[in-house]
Amino acid sequence: MTDLHDTLLTFDTHIDIPWPDMNDAWSSDNPRKVDVRKCHQGKLRSVCLAAYIPQGPRDEAGHEEAWERVQAMLKVINSLGGEQDGLAARVCRTAQDVRSAFKNNALAIVPAIENGHALGGVPARIGQLARDYGVRYMTLTHNGHNVLADAAIPLKSLNDVTALHGGLSEIGRETIREMNRHGVLVDVSHTAKSTMMQASELSTTPVFASHSCVRSLCDHPRNLDDEQLDRLKETDGLIQITAMGSFLRKGGAGTVEDLARHVAYVAERIGVRHVGVSSDFDGGGGIPGWEDATETRNVTRALEAAGFGPDDLSAIWGGNMLRLMEKAEQASISA
Ligand SMILES: [Zn+2]
């Protein structure tokens, strides 16, 4: 009998890459939670790999460093396609590319950026990164405010006040307009609630949270509250419940069953069309039951145990994210 998991286009929307790069994404012996072999073994079919830019000083030197780093990281992500030992991986730019990679049993790799600080304060650069590196989403912030927007977690090391802009700055608003024009999805994970609510009003394509959980189940500043979930429903957006123990359960002991519980909460409140899954592997993610890409089957099992059927699983595991990517593509074509 076929296991349902083997038939699904499983899509994990937030994974980091180790930095500096060790050129080990294809090796069979490395400390990574995600590599090409582990994805094939766990039947994780598609991954967003994020170029993560730590929040540094919001000055010229800090901006220059971020801009250099994001290009170097995106070059590495774009170099990961290929074939070895009967395994394949492809860097994908569109939802159609992802579907086609899946049909051909190749791991689909979708480039992304974590932290709008990457742009060094120049909104138009997102167009360049979309064109040159196929970037499909960018979180507006990481931890710590940047010149675009306020973050959910201010950084003491940067002398952050609670609210620097009161949500989006003018640069942040211009950045969202550029992202919409170039088909880059607006990711509100890591942003303050004020930023998220304003971004969801301004953006012409639905915003999404690539790696966050439910605040009413676990009161963590990185999680979305019910008002934010309702906004995602109104705007046809999406939240991707993530495998971070401290976002899933107070005290940090969240498991794959807790992840399924958060997915079920969102599905119940705003509909199965607005929820998916991500791991944050190699960026701090990993929970009992889903410690690395080889264990991805357990996520499907936990979701099945929570009562989700084949159509729901198809939407949660990838259909919803692909729909959002397609919306962004259409908006960029008509822009
Ligand atoms: Zn993150």
Boltz pocket constraint, residues with backbone or C-beta under 6 A from the ligand:
constraints:
  - pocket:
      binder: B
      contacts: [[A, 114], [A, 190], [A, 211], [A, 283]]
      max_distance: 6.0
